[in-house]
Amino acid sequence: MKEDMLINLLNSKLIFVSKNYDQYYPVCRLIISFGDGTVAYIRNEDTAEWDNSIKILYASLCKVETNVSLIEFQSYINRLIYLKRFIDFKSILEHFKNTPLKEYHFIKPALGLKFNNTNYVNYSDITLIKKEFLTEYFKDNNDVLELIEMRLKMNESLIFIDVTCKAKDSTKAKELAIKKFKIIDICFRFLLKGSNSKTLRFGLYSLNYESLSNMIGYSTNEFITINEENNEHSVSIDDYLETLFETSLAKRVWALLENSELNDMEKRIREAIIWISMASHENENSIAFLQCFLALEAILLVQDGFINKSIVAQISEYIAFLLSADSKKRIAIEKEIKKLYSTRSAIAHGKKKSDIDSDIIKIFSLTRTLIVKFLCDESLKQIHKISELCDYITKLKFS
């Protein structure tokens, strides 16, 4: 098996030294130290091959066990070298197969949200907790309560989000938590930024700096924290919990963000959701304006390359036919999109960065409406690739 060949190769690169360490230090990299004073090195010229081989072995492991981090895998390889048991890949697979999954929890403040009449809400592996309820929520977990109070309760946020991750080591759990918080951030932005607010700025991250810290994993003693700016305009989400989690639209959005097996159109829609979610979180209107168009183009753009008249015509026509069945309304929508594209070009070329408040509302609304249409319309759900969308538009034009 190729993995065993790689293990033999890696073993052949190891140099075991028990004295005269200084002569090896400048030309070798330390792998592991033994308790008896022996040290395992590899030569500097072998480091690239060594690291690449470890990554190949890890990729083979991930085909069977996906809940292990590369760091934990490397650590286990080092332990095998220490025990002189780094011999075959089957035993490595067996080790991780028999390693139990552990449940980890991570908590992070949400900026711009609040509860009025609710203390906490749980949906699947996500729990939203009111700031004032943190002590009560963690009363049965004395090991972390003090840490939570010291590190999080002082934060200016009004709501905290707790996620559950299952993994075989804490590093992998943190990777999953970071990914989960990013998904929550995108889904909340997209689902909340609707007709309820034209000026909502929400995020699990500060407006101008998307830090992945200010998150505590309370299954371990490891944590990172920074001070993030407070969002003064918090929106109460008591009345929007169904919007966030239970509607068919919400379930579709969560599925697109969490699943990896997507067809071409689903990937395009997911990309559009990410772009418009970024726009909803952007302070600078001109940047948000461009991000809305990137969302439109992510779904509808047929050809690659710079924006030209044919692309503008294609996209504006597609939007018109997708958003209305009435010929007069289609003409109006197409005309409006072309006008907004002119503003987009002006912004992109540095000629117009102000006086676009009404335009940003228009393009955001049109873009979000289009995305929702793709997510909810039964006919559009049957379209799996861009060529099928082209055929669909053609039939609409000549029907």
Secondary structure in CASP SS format (residue, H / E / C, confidence):
PFRMAT SS
TARGET T0000
AUTHOR 0000-0000-0000
METHOD secondary structure of the structure
MODEL  1
M C 1.00
K H 1.00
E H 1.00
D H 1.00
M H 1.00
L H 1.00
I H 1.00
N H 1.00
L H 1.00
L H 1.00
N H 1.00
S H 1.00
K H 1.00
L C 1.00
I E 1.00
F E 1.00
V E 1.00
S C 1.00
K C 1.00
N C 1.00
Y H 1.00
D H 1.00
Q H 1.00
Y C 1.00
Y C 1.00
P C 1.00
V C 1.00
C E 1.00
R E 1.00
L E 1.00
I E 1.00
I E 1.00
S E 1.00
F C 1.00
G C 1.00
D C 1.00
G C 1.00
T C 1.00
V E 1.00
A E 1.00
Y E 1.00
I E 1.00
R E 1.00
N H 1.00
E H 1.00
D H 1.00
T H 1.00
A H 1.00
E H 1.00
W H 1.00
D H 1.00
N H 1.00
S H 1.00
I H 1.00
K H 1.00
I H 1.00
L H 1.00
Y H 1.00
A H 1.00
S H 1.00
L H 1.00
C H 1.00
K C 1.00
V C 1.00
E C 1.00
T C 1.00
N C 1.00
V C 1.00
S C 1.00
L H 1.00
I H 1.00
E H 1.00
F H 1.00
Q H 1.00
S H 1.00
Y H 1.00
I H 1.00
N H 1.00
R H 1.00
L H 1.00
I H 1.00
Y H 1.00
L H 1.00
K C 1.00
R C 1.00
F C 1.00
I C 1.00
D C 1.00
F H 1.00
K H 1.00
S H 1.00
I H 1.00
L H 1.00
E H 1.00
H H 1.00
F H 1.00
K H 1.00
N H 1.00
T C 1.00
P C 1.00
L C 1.00
K E 1.00
E E 1.00
Y E 1.00
H E 1.00
F E 1.00
I E 1.00
K E 1.00
P E 1.00
A E 1.00
L E 1.00
G C 1.00
L E 1.00
K E 1.00
F C 1.00
N C 1.00
N C 1.00
T C 1.00
N C 1.00
Y E 1.00
V E 1.00
N E 1.00
Y E 1.00
S C 1.00
D C 1.00
I E 1.00
T E 1.00
L E 1.00
I E 1.00
K E 1.00
K H 1.00
E H 1.00
F H 1.00
L H 1.00
T H 1.00
E H 1.00
Y H 1.00
F C 1.00
K C 1.00
D C 1.00
N C 1.00
N H 1.00
D H 1.00
V H 1.00
L H 1.00
E H 1.00
L H 1.00
I H 1.00
E H 1.00
M H 1.00
R H 1.00
L C 1.00
K C 1.00
M C 1.00
N C 1.00
E C 1.00
S C 1.00
L C 1.00
I E 1.00
F E 1.00
I E 1.00
D E 1.00
V E 1.00
T E 1.00
C E 1.00
K E 1.00
A E 1.00
K C 1.00
D C 1.00
S H 1.00
T H 1.00
K H 1.00
A H 1.00
K H 1.00
E H 1.00
L H 1.00
A H 1.00
I H 1.00
K H 1.00
K H 1.00
F H 1.00
K H 1.00
I H 1.00
I H 1.00
D H 1.00
I H 1.00
C H 1.00
F H 1.00
R H 1.00
F H 1.00
L H 1.00
L H 1.00
K C 1.00
G C 1.00
S C 1.00
N C 1.00
S C 1.00
K C 1.00
T C 1.00
L C 1.00
R C 1.00
F C 1.00
G E 1.00
L C 1.00
Y C 1.00
S E 1.00
L C 1.00
N C 1.00
Y E 1.00
E C 1.00
S C 1.00
L C 1.00
S C 1.00
N C 1.00
M E 1.00
I E 1.00
G E 1.00
Y C 1.00
S C 1.00
T C 1.00
N C 1.00
E C 1.00
F E 1.00
I E 1.00
T C 1.00
I C 1.00
N C 1.00
E C 1.00
E C 1.00
N C 1.00
N C 1.00
E C 1.00
H C 1.00
S C 1.00
V E 1.00
S E 1.00
I C 1.00
D H 1.00
D H 1.00
Y H 1.00
L H 1.00
E H 1.00
T H 1.00
L H 1.00
F H 1.00
E C 1.00
T C 1.00
S H 1.00
L H 1.00
A H 1.00
K H 1.00
R H 1.00
V H 1.00
W H 1.00
A H 1.00
L H 1.00
L H 1.00
E H 1.00
N C 1.00
S C 1.00
E C 1.00
L C 1.00
N C 1.00
D H 1.00
M H 1.00
E H 1.00
K H 1.00
R H 1.00
I H 1.00
R H 1.00
E H 1.00
A H 1.00
I H 1.00
I H 1.00
W H 1.00
I H 1.00
S H 1.00
M H 1.00
A H 1.00
S H 1.00
H C 1.00
E C 1.00
N C 1.00
E C 1.00
N H 1.00
S H 1.00
I H 1.00
A H 1.00
F H 1.00
L H 1.00
Q H 1.00
C H 1.00
F H 1.00
L H 1.00
A H 1.00
L H 1.00
E H 1.00
A H 1.00
I H 1.00
L H 1.00
L C 1.00
V C 1.00
Q C 1.00
D C 1.00
G C 1.00
F C 1.00
I C 1.00
N C 1.00
K H 1.00
S H 1.00
I H 1.00
V H 1.00
A H 1.00
Q H 1.00
I H 1.00
S H 1.00
E H 1.00
Y H 1.00
I H 1.00
A H 1.00
F H 1.00
L H 1.00
L H 1.00
S C 1.00
A C 1.00
D C 1.00
S H 1.00
K H 1.00
K H 1.00
R H 1.00
I H 1.00
A H 1.00
I H 1.00
E H 1.00
K H 1.00
E H 1.00
I H 1.00
K H 1.00
K H 1.00
L H 1.00
Y H 1.00
S H 1.00
T H 1.00
R H 1.00
S H 1.00
A H 1.00
I H 1.00
A H 1.00
H C 1.00
G C 1.00
K C 1.00
K C 1.00
K C 1.00
S C 1.00
D C 1.00
I C 1.00
D H 1.00
S H 1.00
D H 1.00
I H 1.00
I H 1.00
K H 1.00
I H 1.00
F H 1.00
S H 1.00
L H 1.00
T H 1.00
R H 1.00
T H 1.00
L H 1.00
I H 1.00
V H 1.00
K H 1.00
F H 1.00
L H 1.00
C H 1.00
D C 1.00
E H 1.00
S H 1.00
L H 1.00
K H 1.00
Q C 1.00
I C 1.00
H C 1.00
K C 1.00
I H 1.00
S H 1.00
E H 1.00
L H 1.00
C H 1.00
D H 1.00
Y H 1.00
I H 1.00
T H 1.00
K H 1.00
L H 1.00
K H 1.00
F H 1.00
S C 1.00
END
